[in-house]
Structures are given as C-alpha cells and as structure tokens.
Amino acid sequence: MKILAIMGTPRKRGNTYKVTRKVEENMKQLCNVEFEYLFLKDVDLKMCSGCFNCVSKDKELCPLKDDKAKIENKMMEADGIIFATPVYCENVSGLMKNFIDRFAYVFHRPQFFDQKAMILATSAGGGLKDTLDYLKKLQIWGFGTPIELSVIMPPWPRSDALQKKNKKSIVKASEEFYRKLHEERQPPNFMQYMHFKFIKETSKLGYLPADLEFYKDKDEYFYDTKISLSKKIFAPIIMKFAFFIMKDIGPKEN
Ligand SMILES: Cc1cc2nc3c(=O)[nH]c(=O)nc-3n(C[C@H](O)[C@H](O)[C@H](O)COP(=O)(O)O)c2cc1C
C-alpha cells in the first residue's frame, strides 16, 4: 500500500510532520505500507492565476508550467492520501490552500475514486474544527468520507494529559485509516451524491464545456454503484429548493 502525505507545513521537522510520522509508525505496525512525503514548500507549484481554464475548458489549458501534473500522477498512483496542514489564522496554511486551488477542476470532475483520504491538522488549540470542516470538502474529489485527525500542539510545553490524549487520537485515526484503506469502493455519501446531481444539472446549461462533456454519459453516478432510495428521493427535492433559492444569482438559462 502506498500513502502519499501532502504536507502543507513550511516546517520540515515541525508539529504537523511529527504527527504524520506517528501515523506512519502506527500504520506500519498494522500493515505493509510505504509512505512518501510531499512537502508543498519544496515543489514547483505556482500560485493559481485565476484564469478558470481548468474548470471551464480543460486542465491541460492551465497556463502555469510547473510540477502540478507530476503531483496529480503521484496522487493517482497512491492508495491513500494524507492532507496535512498546520492551522494558520483559523484555517489551512497558504501552501495547502494554493494546492487545493490548483486542483479546483476536481471539485467539478472528481477522479480520486480509488484513493482513501485522511485529513490532518495541528494547532495551538484553535481553528481545528474550521480547518477540518474545510478539508472535509475534499471528499468531493472522489475519496468519500475521510478519516479525520486533529492534534493540539502548542508552541509551549504540553501537559501529560494532553500528550496522552494526542497519542490516543493518533492511534485511533491510524487504525481507522488502515481499515478504510482496505474497504471496497463505497456508494457515495449524501454530500457526494448531491454534488454529483448538482454539477450534472448545471453542466447542462453549457457554460462549462468541460463539465458538459464529462457528465453527458454519467446517469446515476460516476461509477456503477447502488444509490439508496432515500438519496434518490431527497436529493432532487433539496436540489429543486437550492435552484429556487439561487434563481436570482444562478446562471441564466441558455
Ligand atoms: C502564522 C501562524 C498562524 C497560526 N495560527 C494559529 C491559529 O489560528 N490557531 C491556533 O490554534 N494556532 C495557530 N498557530 C499555531 C500552529 O498551528 C501550531 O503550532 C502548529 O502545530 C504548527 O505546525 P508546524 O510545526 O507543522 O508548522 C499558528 C502558527 C503560525 C506560524
């Protein structure tokens, strides 16, 4: 099993790295697993220039020439991906945010269905919920429900109780990630299914040609799976409601 740890911290031996290494140690006790650390600070990943080409037309039309495609290939080859970031001013680090921006098109056209995700954040105590809530949105990329790990690592001495609590959460999350990695592809959770329905429906308006092409032969979902009756019933109702609310701000029909 291959795990790619995408490191949003600029500190190579900092707290976020230490916690991720603990996850590695724990997982290595459970199975044969290989870890690769990709420090965003060391790769050539330029700032998104906001042209929107990747979302509307084709990711190949991104004008930035750098390591993005190489990073994407590494992600595709991994069985599991850890998105690890320190909390900076209540949310993910700038490095992590730019990384996510550069993959904006994956929110429209998910592709990581064979990978499982862990989202990991460290902080001095604040911002962990907002940070993990934000990273949780990456489930849309295809991963499904991620394993969550938040660890309080203040830049001052930690009490024994905190260290014990941290150790327990790291062990628990590592075990959950191990189990997740051995799961078959799952049916989508409600958020993933709603997202599918919403982007498929809006793609028909034709404003985003890449989406139109991508969704035209996808009827029920991105892959063959069983969609529960409750999702089939409630998703269209919620969508109708969302379209109603958005009627003044959404795109005009062609
Ligand atoms: C620029 C900056 C902003 C930070 N913002 C927060 C914050 O909003 N809330 C918090 O609890 N800790 C904050 N911290 C503390 C770090 O999140 C925490 O020490 C983290 O574990 C550092 O991880 P690292 O060693 O991998 O960089 C901040 C640290 C820095 C350097």
The ligand as an SDF file (V2000), in Angstrom:
LIG
                    3D

 31 33  0  0  0  0  0  0  0  0999 V2000
    1.2960   32.0570   11.0150 C   0  0  0  0  0  0  0  0  0  0  0  0
    0.7390   31.1520   12.0710 C   0  0  0  0  0  0  0  0  0  0  0  0
   -0.5960   31.2060   12.3630 C   0  0  0  0  0  0  0  0  0  0  0  0
   -1.1380   30.3810   13.3460 C   0  0  0  0  0  0  0  0  0  0  0  0
   -2.4820   30.4300   13.5950 N   0  0  0  0  0  0  0  0  0  0  0  0
   -2.9940   29.6590   14.5480 C   0  0  0  0  0  0  0  0  0  0  0  0
   -4.3850   29.7320   14.8510 C   0  0  0  0  0  0  0  0  0  0  0  0
   -5.1510   30.4370   14.2190 O   0  0  0  0  0  0  0  0  0  0  0  0
   -4.8560   28.9570   15.8530 N   0  0  0  0  0  0  0  0  0  0  0  0
   -4.0480   28.1320   16.5850 C   0  0  0  0  0  0  0  0  0  0  0  0
   -4.5250   27.4810   17.4770 O   0  0  0  0  0  0  0  0  0  0  0  0
   -2.7330   28.0130   16.2860 N   0  0  0  0  0  0  0  0  0  0  0  0
   -2.1840   28.7550   15.2970 C   0  0  0  0  0  0  0  0  0  0  0  0
   -0.8490   28.6520   15.0120 N   0  0  0  0  0  0  0  0  0  0  0  0
   -0.0220   27.6120   15.6930 C   0  0  0  0  0  0  0  0  0  0  0  0
    0.1930   26.3840   14.7990 C   0  0  0  0  0  0  0  0  0  0  0  0
   -0.9980   25.9870   14.1490 O   0  0  0  0  0  0  0  0  0  0  0  0
    0.6920   25.1650   15.5460 C   0  0  0  0  0  0  0  0  0  0  0  0
    1.7890   25.4650   16.3800 O   0  0  0  0  0  0  0  0  0  0  0  0
    1.0400   24.0610   14.5660 C   0  0  0  0  0  0  0  0  0  0  0  0
    1.1240   22.8410   15.2430 O   0  0  0  0  0  0  0  0  0  0  0  0
    2.3350   24.3190   13.8050 C   0  0  0  0  0  0  0  0  0  0  0  0
    2.6080   23.2570   12.9490 O   0  0  0  0  0  0  0  0  0  0  0  0
    4.0070   23.1460   12.1790 P   0  0  0  0  0  0  0  0  0  0  0  0
    5.0680   22.9680   13.2090 O   0  0  0  0  0  0  0  0  0  0  0  0
    3.8600   21.9860   11.2800 O   0  0  0  0  0  0  0  0  0  0  0  0
    4.1640   24.4340   11.4160 O   0  0  0  0  0  0  0  0  0  0  0  0
   -0.3020   29.4720   14.0430 C   0  0  0  0  0  0  0  0  0  0  0  0
    1.0680   29.4330   13.7360 C   0  0  0  0  0  0  0  0  0  0  0  0
    1.5790   30.2570   12.7670 C   0  0  0  0  0  0  0  0  0  0  0  0
    3.0550   30.1730   12.4460 C   0  0  0  0  0  0  0  0  0  0  0  0
  1  2  1  0
  2  3  1  0
  2 30  2  0
  3  4  2  0
  4  5  1  0
  4 28  1  0
  5  6  2  0
  6  7  1  0
  6 13  1  0
  7  8  2  0
  7  9  1  0
  9 10  1  0
 10 11  2  0
 10 12  1  0
 12 13  2  0
 13 14  1  0
 14 15  1  0
 14 28  1  0
 15 16  1  0
 16 17  1  0
 16 18  1  0
 18 19  1  0
 18 20  1  0
 20 21  1  0
 20 22  1  0
 22 23  1  0
 23 24  1  0
 24 25  2  0
 24 26  1  0
 24 27  1  0
 28 29  2  0
 29 30  1  0
 30 31  1  0
M  END
$$$$
